[in-house]
């Protein structure tokens, strides 16, 4: 992973991960190398860059990626007045959690939109207007290897 200061308070991150079977990455940051780290976003495997904008000036930020793997399943979708309810069977044995992934109509990839606890078998979701005709799936994910930690200090 690499980091670049693109404005005094914006950091652009880039990475490459060609390992087979990677389902995506968890991007985290901290202001101390030892943490605690905060999740910025769960990312689809096709995503290889991220902008962390509007950061505190003169502050050092540490970033790392953790890969994840895991099978997907199609949930049963029930329309509700205030959104949708998705249900599925928890067939996993040692997942770190579930990701609700969405592929928008005419979209080319699934993107994580919600992180759910291990053992979960249902969730409610309120789609945005451009997500009303999307396709949904759930992924039982297991966290994998961590990247190097990159460090960068913002400017004035």
C-alpha positions as CSV (number, residue, x, y, z in Angstrom):
1,X,0.0,0.0,0.0
2,X,1.1,3.5,-0.8
3,X,0.0,6.9,0.5
4,X,0.3,10.4,-1.0
5,X,-0.6,13.8,0.4
6,X,-2.6,15.3,-2.5
7,X,-3.7,18.5,-0.7
8,X,-2.5,19.6,2.8
9,X,-5.4,17.7,4.3
10,X,-6.3,14.9,1.8
11,X,-4.5,11.6,1.7
12,X,-4.8,9.3,-1.4
13,X,-4.1,5.6,-0.8
14,X,-3.4,3.0,-3.5
15,X,-2.7,-0.7,-3.4
16,X,-2.6,-3.8,-5.5
17,X,-3.5,-7.3,-4.5
18,X,-3.6,-10.0,-7.2
19,X,-3.8,-13.0,-4.9
20,X,-6.5,-15.4,-5.9
21,X,-9.6,-15.9,-3.8
22,X,-9.5,-12.4,-2.1
23,X,-13.1,-11.2,-1.8
24,X,-12.2,-7.7,-0.7
25,X,-10.3,-5.6,1.8
26,X,-11.0,-3.7,5.1
27,X,-9.3,-0.3,5.1
28,X,-8.4,1.1,8.6
29,X,-6.6,4.1,10.0
30,X,-5.2,5.3,13.3
31,X,-3.4,8.3,14.5
32,X,-1.0,6.1,16.5
33,X,0.8,3.2,14.9
34,X,-0.2,0.9,17.7
35,X,-3.9,1.9,17.3
36,X,-6.6,1.7,18.0
37,X,-7.5,1.4,14.3
38,X,-10.9,2.5,13.0
39,X,-12.5,1.0,9.9
40,X,-12.9,3.4,7.1
41,X,-14.6,1.1,4.7
42,X,-15.0,-2.5,3.5
43,X,-14.0,-2.6,-0.2
44,X,-14.7,-4.8,-3.2
45,X,-11.6,-6.5,-4.6
46,X,-11.7,-4.3,-7.7
47,X,-11.2,-1.2,-5.6
48,X,-7.5,-0.2,-5.5
49,X,-7.6,3.4,-4.3
50,X,-9.3,5.5,-1.6
51,X,-9.2,9.2,-0.7
52,X,-9.3,10.1,3.0
53,X,-10.4,13.8,2.8
54,X,-10.6,16.8,5.0
55,X,-8.2,15.5,7.7
56,X,-6.9,17.3,10.8
57,X,-3.8,19.5,9.9
58,X,-0.4,18.5,11.2
59,X,-1.5,15.1,12.2
60,X,0.1,11.7,11.4
61,X,-2.2,9.0,10.0
62,X,-1.4,5.3,9.8
63,X,-3.2,3.0,7.3
64,X,-3.5,-0.7,6.8
65,X,-5.5,-3.1,4.7
66,X,-6.8,-6.5,5.8
67,X,-8.0,-9.0,3.2
68,X,-11.1,-11.1,3.6
69,X,-12.4,-14.2,2.0
70,X,-15.7,-16.1,2.2
71,X,-18.6,-17.6,0.3
72,X,-21.7,-15.7,-0.7
73,X,-25.4,-16.6,-0.6
74,X,-28.5,-15.0,-2.1
75,X,-30.8,-13.8,0.6
76,X,-34.6,-14.0,0.5
77,X,-35.9,-10.4,0.0
78,X,-39.2,-9.3,1.5
79,X,-40.6,-5.9,0.7
80,X,-41.6,-3.7,3.7
81,X,-43.2,-0.3,3.8
82,X,-40.0,1.3,5.0
83,X,-37.5,-0.8,3.0
84,X,-36.6,-4.5,2.7
85,X,-35.9,-7.4,5.0
86,X,-33.2,-9.9,3.9
87,X,-33.0,-13.4,5.4
88,X,-30.7,-16.3,4.9
89,X,-29.4,-19.4,6.6
90,X,-26.2,-19.2,8.6
91,X,-24.2,-22.2,7.2
92,X,-20.8,-20.8,8.2
93,X,-19.0,-22.1,11.2
94,X,-16.2,-19.6,11.9
95,X,-17.0,-16.4,10.2
96,X,-15.8,-13.0,11.5
97,X,-19.1,-11.6,10.4
98,X,-21.4,-11.1,7.4
99,X,-21.3,-8.4,4.7
100,X,-24.4,-7.3,2.9
101,X,-23.3,-6.6,-0.7
102,X,-25.2,-4.8,-3.4
103,X,-24.9,-4.6,-7.2
104,X,-26.9,-1.7,-8.5
105,X,-28.9,-2.1,-11.7
106,X,-26.5,-2.2,-14.6
107,X,-23.6,-2.3,-12.2
108,X,-20.5,-4.4,-12.8
109,X,-19.6,-5.3,-9.2
110,X,-21.0,-6.0,-5.8
111,X,-20.0,-3.5,-3.1
112,X,-20.3,-4.0,0.7
113,X,-23.0,-1.7,2.2
114,X,-23.4,-3.2,5.7
115,X,-21.4,-5.2,8.2
116,X,-23.3,-7.7,10.3
117,X,-22.4,-9.8,13.4
118,X,-21.4,-13.5,13.2
119,X,-24.4,-15.8,13.4
120,X,-26.7,-13.3,11.8
121,X,-29.6,-14.6,9.6
122,X,-31.6,-11.4,8.9
123,X,-31.3,-7.7,8.4
124,X,-33.4,-4.7,7.5
125,X,-32.2,-2.4,4.8
126,X,-33.5,0.9,3.4
127,X,-32.3,1.2,-0.2
128,X,-31.4,4.6,-1.7
129,X,-33.4,5.5,-4.8
130,X,-30.7,4.2,-7.1
131,X,-30.6,0.9,-5.2
132,X,-34.3,0.0,-5.5
133,X,-33.7,-2.4,-8.4
134,X,-30.4,-3.8,-7.1
135,X,-29.3,-7.4,-6.6
136,X,-28.3,-8.3,-3.0
137,X,-26.1,-11.0,-1.6
138,X,-24.6,-11.8,1.8
139,X,-21.0,-12.9,2.4
140,X,-19.8,-14.8,5.4
141,X,-16.3,-13.3,5.7
142,X,-13.1,-14.4,7.4
143,X,-10.4,-11.9,7.9
144,X,-7.0,-12.7,6.4
145,X,-3.6,-11.1,6.0
146,X,-2.8,-7.5,6.9
147,X,-0.8,-5.2,4.6
148,X,2.2,-3.1,5.6
149,X,1.3,0.0,7.6
150,X,1.8,3.3,5.7
151,X,2.3,6.6,7.6
152,X,1.8,10.1,6.4
153,X,1.5,13.5,8.1
154,X,-0.9,16.2,6.9
155,X,0.2,19.7,6.3
156,X,-1.0,23.1,7.4
